[in-house]
């Protein structure tokens, strides 16, 4: 299993450093789906992380439809982040008003990203044609997409299975609701997993992140492979 875990602050990053997680996604304001941390926080995260670190690039808590000014500010942040040696990637997601992928923005990001990897965030779950959208992302050499297969992970796994079956050169991260109750079912679809609340005590954003909770998912994967 590949396991990515959300960190909402620098303390979380220090904890995840000691876990079996494979990658960290750093973002703030999880109650609105995640926003970009401050540049000062990103610089400190770059200094302390011991694992590949991806940064959320999102400056609008309402939705994934951004005006020109918001997109320019995102590009400016990316141009700074790509100079940080321990930041391996960014997490982006911009849609057009018709709920299709904003390809112009992807092109602009690709021109300035340097060596950064790109994950397309759960804006993907709002598109009307996920198969076509995945092909669009692959065309623009996007490295990964985070999805729950729609608005609900438990009913969206079949959609994710169809995405995986496209066999495109793009990582399909299952997220947006993975927990101890559905992880084994998720792993029958794909072994690329993204953890949010389930990595914390009581599965609450208000609780501390837990090495034990994170490692439990890795151990469950190992148990399933041995069955």
C-alpha positions as CSV (number, residue, x, y, z in Angstrom):
1,X,0.0,0.0,0.0
2,X,1.1,3.6,-0.8
3,X,-0.2,5.8,2.1
4,X,-0.4,9.6,2.0
5,X,-1.5,11.4,5.2
6,X,-2.8,14.9,5.7
7,X,-0.9,17.2,8.0
8,X,-2.7,20.4,9.1
9,X,0.2,21.9,11.0
10,X,3.9,21.6,11.7
11,X,3.3,19.4,14.7
12,X,1.5,16.9,12.5
13,X,4.4,16.7,10.1
14,X,6.8,15.9,13.0
15,X,4.4,13.0,14.1
16,X,4.0,11.7,10.6
17,X,7.8,11.7,10.2
18,X,7.8,8.8,12.7
19,X,5.1,6.8,11.1
20,X,4.9,4.3,8.2
21,X,3.3,6.9,5.9
22,X,4.8,7.3,2.5
23,X,4.0,10.9,1.8
24,X,2.6,14.0,3.5
25,X,0.0,16.5,2.2
26,X,0.3,19.8,4.1
27,X,-2.8,22.0,4.1
28,X,-4.7,24.3,6.5
29,X,-8.4,24.8,7.2
30,X,-9.6,21.3,6.6
31,X,-13.1,22.2,7.6
32,X,-13.5,23.9,4.2
33,X,-11.6,21.2,2.3
34,X,-8.1,22.5,2.7
35,X,-6.3,25.7,1.9
36,X,-2.7,26.7,1.3
37,X,-0.6,27.2,4.5
38,X,1.3,30.4,4.9
39,X,4.6,30.7,3.1
40,X,6.4,30.8,6.5
41,X,4.8,27.5,7.5
42,X,5.7,26.0,4.1
43,X,9.3,27.0,4.5
44,X,9.4,25.5,8.0
45,X,7.7,22.3,6.7
46,X,10.4,22.1,4.0
47,X,13.0,22.2,6.8
48,X,11.5,19.5,9.1
49,X,9.9,16.9,6.8
50,X,11.5,13.5,6.6
51,X,9.1,12.3,3.9
52,X,8.1,13.5,0.5
53,X,5.9,16.6,1.1
54,X,3.1,17.9,-1.1
55,X,1.5,21.4,-0.5
56,X,-2.1,22.2,-1.1
57,X,-2.5,25.2,-3.5
58,X,-6.0,26.6,-2.9
59,X,-6.9,30.1,-1.9
60,X,-10.7,30.0,-2.2
61,X,-12.7,28.2,0.5
62,X,-16.0,28.4,-1.4
63,X,-15.4,26.1,-4.4
64,X,-13.0,25.2,-7.1
65,X,-13.9,28.0,-9.5
66,X,-11.2,30.7,-9.4
67,X,-11.1,34.1,-10.9
68,X,-8.0,35.3,-12.8
69,X,-6.5,37.0,-9.7
70,X,-6.9,33.9,-7.6
71,X,-5.2,31.8,-10.2
72,X,-2.3,34.3,-10.6
73,X,-1.8,34.2,-6.8
74,X,-1.7,30.3,-7.0
75,X,0.9,30.4,-9.8
76,X,3.0,32.9,-7.8
77,X,3.0,30.6,-4.8
78,X,3.9,27.6,-7.0
79,X,6.9,29.5,-8.4
80,X,8.2,30.1,-4.9
81,X,7.5,26.5,-3.7
82,X,9.3,24.9,-6.6
83,X,12.5,26.3,-5.2
84,X,12.2,24.4,-1.9
85,X,14.3,21.2,-2.0
86,X,12.2,19.0,0.2
87,X,8.8,20.0,-1.3
88,X,8.2,17.2,-3.8
89,X,4.8,18.2,-5.1
90,X,1.7,20.4,-5.1
91,X,-2.0,19.6,-4.9
92,X,-4.2,21.7,-7.3
93,X,-7.7,21.7,-8.7
94,X,-9.4,24.3,-10.9
95,X,-12.6,23.8,-12.8
96,X,-14.4,25.7,-15.6
97,X,-18.0,26.9,-15.0
98,X,-19.3,23.8,-16.9
99,X,-17.5,21.5,-14.4
100,X,-14.8,20.5,-16.8
101,X,-11.0,20.6,-16.0
102,X,-9.5,24.1,-16.4
103,X,-6.8,23.0,-18.9
104,X,-5.4,26.5,-19.4
105,X,-4.5,26.5,-15.7
106,X,-2.8,23.1,-16.0
107,X,-0.7,24.4,-18.9
108,X,0.4,27.4,-16.9
109,X,1.3,25.3,-13.9
110,X,3.3,22.9,-16.0
111,X,5.4,25.8,-17.4
112,X,6.5,26.9,-13.9
113,X,6.4,23.8,-11.7
114,X,10.0,22.8,-12.2
115,X,10.5,19.3,-10.8
116,X,7.3,19.4,-8.7
117,X,4.9,16.5,-9.0
118,X,1.2,17.5,-9.4
119,X,-1.8,15.9,-7.7
120,X,-5.3,17.1,-8.9
121,X,-7.5,17.4,-5.8
122,X,-11.1,16.4,-5.1
123,X,-12.3,19.1,-7.5
124,X,-12.2,16.0,-9.7
125,X,-15.3,14.6,-7.9
126,X,-17.4,17.4,-9.2
127,X,-16.7,16.7,-12.9
128,X,-19.6,15.3,-15.0
129,X,-17.5,12.8,-16.9
130,X,-14.8,11.3,-14.7
131,X,-13.3,9.1,-17.4
132,X,-12.9,11.9,-19.9
133,X,-11.5,14.2,-17.1
134,X,-8.9,11.5,-16.2
135,X,-7.8,11.4,-19.8
136,X,-7.5,15.2,-19.8
137,X,-5.3,15.0,-16.7
138,X,-3.2,12.3,-18.2
139,X,-2.8,14.4,-21.4
140,X,-1.3,17.2,-19.3
141,X,1.1,14.8,-17.5
142,X,-0.6,15.2,-14.1
143,X,1.0,12.7,-11.7
144,X,-1.9,11.8,-9.5
145,X,-5.6,12.5,-8.8
146,X,-7.3,12.3,-5.4
147,X,-10.9,11.0,-5.6
148,X,-13.7,9.4,-3.7
149,X,-15.5,8.6,-7.0
150,X,-18.1,11.3,-6.4
151,X,-19.7,12.7,-3.3
152,X,-19.5,9.5,-1.3
153,X,-16.6,7.1,-1.2
154,X,-18.7,4.0,-0.2
155,X,-20.9,4.5,-3.3
156,X,-18.0,5.8,-5.5
157,X,-15.7,2.8,-5.4
158,X,-17.1,1.4,-8.6
159,X,-16.3,4.7,-10.3
160,X,-12.8,4.5,-9.0
161,X,-12.5,1.0,-10.2
162,X,-13.4,2.2,-13.7
163,X,-10.7,4.9,-13.4
164,X,-8.1,2.4,-12.4
165,X,-9.1,0.2,-15.3
166,X,-8.2,2.9,-17.8
167,X,-4.6,2.0,-17.0
168,X,-3.3,5.5,-17.6
169,X,0.0,6.8,-16.4
170,X,-1.5,8.6,-13.4
171,X,-1.7,7.6,-9.7
172,X,-5.3,7.1,-8.5
173,X,-5.4,8.0,-4.8
174,X,-8.5,6.8,-3.0
175,X,-9.5,9.4,-0.4
176,X,-12.3,11.5,1.1
177,X,-13.6,9.0,3.6
178,X,-11.2,6.1,4.0
179,X,-11.5,4.6,7.4
180,X,-11.0,1.3,9.3
181,X,-14.4,0.1,8.2
182,X,-13.9,0.4,4.5
183,X,-10.1,0.2,4.0
184,X,-10.2,-3.5,3.0
185,X,-12.8,-2.8,0.4
186,X,-10.9,0.2,-0.9
187,X,-7.8,-2.0,-1.2
188,X,-9.7,-4.4,-3.5
189,X,-10.0,-1.4,-5.9
190,X,-6.6,0.2,-5.6
191,X,-3.7,0.2,-3.1
192,X,-3.0,3.9,-3.3
193,X,-4.6,5.4,-0.2
194,X,-5.0,9.0,1.2
195,X,-5.9,9.4,4.9
196,X,-7.4,12.5,6.5
197,X,-9.5,12.3,9.7
198,X,-8.9,8.5,10.1
199,X,-5.2,9.3,10.9
200,X,-6.3,11.1,14.1
201,X,-7.6,10.0,17.5
202,X,-11.4,9.6,17.4
203,X,-11.3,10.4,13.6
204,X,-11.7,14.1,14.4
205,X,-9.8,17.0,12.9
206,X,-9.9,18.5,16.5
207,X,-7.9,15.5,17.8
208,X,-4.2,14.8,17.7
209,X,-2.8,12.9,14.8
210,X,-1.6,9.4,15.8
211,X,1.3,7.3,14.7
212,X,-0.6,4.2,15.9
213,X,-3.7,5.1,13.8
214,X,-1.5,5.7,10.7
215,X,0.4,2.5,11.1
216,X,-2.7,0.5,11.7
217,X,-3.7,1.0,8.1
218,X,-0.3,-0.3,6.9
219,X,-0.7,-3.3,9.2
220,X,-4.2,-4.0,7.9
221,X,-2.9,-4.0,4.4
222,X,-0.2,-6.5,5.3
223,X,-2.7,-8.7,7.0
224,X,-4.9,-8.6,3.9
225,X,-2.0,-9.6,1.7
226,X,-1.2,-12.6,4.0
227,X,-4.8,-13.9,4.0
